[in-house]
Amino acid sequence: MRLTDLPLRQPAYVELIDWSALSPSEGQRLREFGLCEGASVEALHRGGIFGRGPIACKVGRMTIAMRRSHAAAVTVRTGPDSLDQDRAA
């Protein structure tokens, strides 16, 4: 599932990032915020009209705002194995 489709407040882990959908500077910025395969992520809030604006996400312990186009390049996984890994961290 894409990060844009993740229900609010549901813990997940980054499974895959389509780096080719991002410019080099955008990719570098997301890496600096700790967004990489295996990182814990949680959608906290969707901005804009009808929730179609930026997405506030918790990445690890940091809260960041991300454009929807960037969040669409991130594939996440949820489920029991994600919750077990979150509790262990």
NORVENJO-V277528 format. One record per pair of residues at least 4 apart in sequence whose ideal C-beta (glycine too) atoms are under 7 Angstrom apart, sorted by the first residue. I is the first residue (numbers start at 1). J is the second residue. D is the distance in Angstrom with one decimal. If there is no record, write none. Layout:
i	j	d
I	J	D
I	J	D
This chain:
i	j	d
1	5	4.9
1	6	6.2
1	76	6.0
2	72	5.5
2	74	6.8
2	75	6.2
3	41	6.7
3	43	6.7
3	71	4.2
3	74	4.1
3	76	5.4
4	55	7.0
4	68	5.8
4	71	4.8
4	72	5.0
6	10	5.9
6	12	5.6
6	43	4.7
6	76	5.7
8	43	5.3
8	44	6.6
9	42	6.5
10	42	6.8
10	78	6.1
11	40	6.6
11	42	5.3
11	82	6.1
11	83	6.4
11	86	4.9
12	41	5.5
12	42	6.8
12	76	4.0
12	77	6.3
12	78	4.6
12	82	5.8
13	38	6.3
13	39	6.9
13	40	5.8
13	41	6.8
13	76	6.4
13	77	5.5
13	82	5.2
13	85	6.7
14	35	6.6
14	36	6.7
14	37	5.5
14	38	6.3
14	39	4.8
14	41	5.7
14	74	6.0
14	76	5.8
15	37	6.9
15	75	4.8
15	76	6.0
15	77	4.5
16	37	6.5
16	75	4.2
17	37	6.5
17	73	6.1
17	74	5.4
18	73	4.3
19	27	5.2
21	73	4.1
22	26	4.2
22	27	4.4
22	70	6.4
22	73	5.7
23	27	6.9
24	28	6.2
25	29	6.4
26	30	6.6
26	70	6.3
27	31	6.3
28	32	6.4
29	33	6.8
30	35	4.2
30	70	6.6
31	35	6.6
31	36	6.3
33	59	5.8
33	62	6.4
33	64	5.0
34	39	5.8
34	59	5.1
34	60	5.0
34	62	6.3
35	39	5.8
35	59	5.4
39	59	5.8
39	60	6.1
40	60	6.0
40	86	6.0
40	89	6.7
41	57	5.8
41	58	6.8
41	59	5.5
41	76	6.0
42	57	6.6
42	58	4.4
43	55	5.8
43	57	5.6
44	56	4.5
44	57	6.3
44	58	5.8
44	63	6.6
45	56	4.2
46	51	3.5
46	53	6.8
46	55	5.5
47	53	3.7
47	54	4.8
48	52	5.0
48	53	2.1
48	54	7.0
52	68	6.9
54	65	4.8
54	66	6.3
54	67	5.7
54	68	6.8
55	66	5.2
55	68	6.4
55	71	5.1
56	63	6.2
56	65	5.4
57	64	5.8
57	66	5.6
58	63	5.3
59	64	5.8
66	70	5.0
66	71	5.0
68	72	6.2
77	82	6.1
78	82	5.2
80	84	6.4
81	85	6.5
82	86	6.3
83	87	6.5
84	88	6.5
85	89	6.6
